[in-house]
């Protein structure tokens, strides 16, 4: 009776396969879905999660620091906020197993290298107006204490610096205003309107509508700025 012989791969084929696995991450644009030997694996993705998470199925603050170190990104880098948005994470500093698997599946990432290859794509979301608006709005609920309806002012200032610090000409002035203001928290309406203000009001405030439906916080900012720089 004939015996089915086990097929052997040549040594050169094995070497070429290894090279392919290593280099394929860099051959495709970051937004392309990886196919072939690098297809997404839920099992591999979960194993990757447990490199950091404990038995409670949560990746917490200490594990988050190690995760950031491994992917080469500082925890306060805005790319981590965009990643959290993609994972639909509910709390700052934490990723649950469900959030991780759902979000990484959408990104088709099951290992460090694949996630690093998505960095350009994640950054590009900040340049897309609708996506940036969604990220900005998401940041409010993500950063606030879950037993509070508002953001404490220190957290609000940090998040505004992350989101608007490099793009809004008036940000440094607005930050100074918040530093000396009576406000200790920022509610959701104020948060949303700061973004609208930054996009529509000129740096010299010349088109600011005093009769518009702006929150008092922004009305007072405009008055404060006019006093500092009278025309």
C-alpha positions, 0 to 999 in steps of 0.5 A: 500500500503506497505511503503518502510522503510528507512534503518538505520545503526547501531551506531557501523557501523557508528563508524566503517565507520568513523574509516575506513575513518580516518585510510585507508590513512595509510594502503596503500602504497603511490603509490597505488590508493585509492579506495572505500569510499576514491575514488578521487572526482573532486568536493572535490578537487576543494573545497579544492583548494578554501580553499586557492584560491581567486576569481581569481582562483589562489592560490598565494604566501600568500595562498601558505604559508598557504597551506604549513603550512597545509600540514606540509612542508616548502615552500622552501622544495624540495617536493614543487618543485616536487609537482609543477612539478607534477602539471605542474605549470608555475610560482613559488609561484602560482597554477592555478585552472587548474594546481591544478585539473589536477595535483591532479587528477593524484596524486589522491589527493583531501584533505590534508591527501591524499597529505601527504600520497603521500610525500614518492612517491614524494620524490622517484621521486628525486631518479629516474634518468630520473624523476630527470633530468625532475625535474631539467630541469623543475626548470629552466623555473619554477623559471625564470622571464617569461620576461627573458630568463635566471635565475638571479644568486641568484635564480640559486644558490638557486635552485642549492642548493635545487637540487644538494646541498646534492648530488654533492660533488663539490657543495659547491666549485661551489657555491663559484665560482659563488659567486665571478664570473662575471656572473649575470645570468645563461642561459638554456644551462649552467643550463643543463650542470651543471647537466651533469657536476655534474654527469660525472666529478669526484670530483678531476676533473681528467676526465674533458675534456678540449676539450669537449663541456662544456660552458665557465662558467664550463671551467672557474670553472675548471681553478679557482679550479685548481688555488685554489688547484694546483696539 
